[in-house]
C-alpha cells in the first residue's frame, strides 16, 4: 500500500513469487483483510465510497482509500467520476473481477460451513 524500495527484500521476493504460479499471483492481488470484502460488496452493484464504508464494519477511511486505489490499478474495479456538483464517484467490478463472483460465493459457503462445524466442536 505504501511505496516500497525496488531493492527491498520484500519487493524482490514479491516479484519472484508472483511469477511462480497463478495462485501466488492471485493471492498477491487479492490478499489482505479487506480486498475480497470490497470486491464481494461491489459484486452486488456499484457503490460510492460512503456506502462501502457503511457496509464494511471496521474499515478505516485510509484503508478503504488505499485498497480502492490498488484494486483500480490492478484493473479489478472501475472508478467512475460523474460531472456533477458536488462530484459523485462510484466503484464497480471490472469484467475481470466479475469472473471471481462464483469463487467468492463458494468461499462464503465454505466459510459458513466451517464456522458452523467449529462452533459444534466447541459445544462438545
C-alpha positions, -999 to +999 in steps of 0.1 A: +000+000+000+028+024+007+057+026-018+084+001-013+120+004-024+126-017-056+157-031-039+140-042-007+139-079+001+101-077+002+099-063-033+124-088-047+105-117-031+072-104-043+084-103-079+098-139-076+066-152-060+041-136-084+059-153-113+059-186-095+023-196-103-012-183-109-022-189-073+006-167-060-003-140-084-039-141-074-031-141-037-009-111-042-037-092-060-065-103-035-046-108-003-052-088+028-081-084+052-103-060+030-098-066-007-121-096-011-147-080+011-146-048-010-150-069-042-177-090-027-197-059-017-192-045-052-205-077-067-240-066-058-237-035-079-219-001-080-213+017-047-200+050-035-172+054-010-196+063+018-217+033+011-187+009+011-176+025+044-210+020+059-214-017+049-179-028+057-176-027+095-143-017+110-126-005+078-109+030+081-112+057+055-074+053+049-076+016+043-106+018+021-090+045+000-057+026-003-074-006-012-097+010-038-067+026-054-048-007-055-078-026-069-083+001-096-046+000-105-049-038-108-079-035-131-102-052-106-126-023-102-136+007-123-139+041-108-164+065-124-164+102-117-196+120-127-195+156-138-219+169-111-217+194-083-207+181-058-188+154-077-201+119-075-178+089-077-188+052-078-170+020-079-179-012-098-164-045-106-143-048-137-152-076-161-121-095-149-133-092-113-168-104-122-152-138-131-144-141-093-181-140-082-186-178-083-152-182-065-162-160-035-197-175-034-180-209-029-156-194-004-185-178+015-203-212+016-172-229+028-167-203+055-202-207+068-199-245+068-165-244+085-177-218+111-207-240+120-185-271+123-161-252+146-190-240+167-203-275+171-168-288+181-166-262+208-200-273+222-187-308+227 
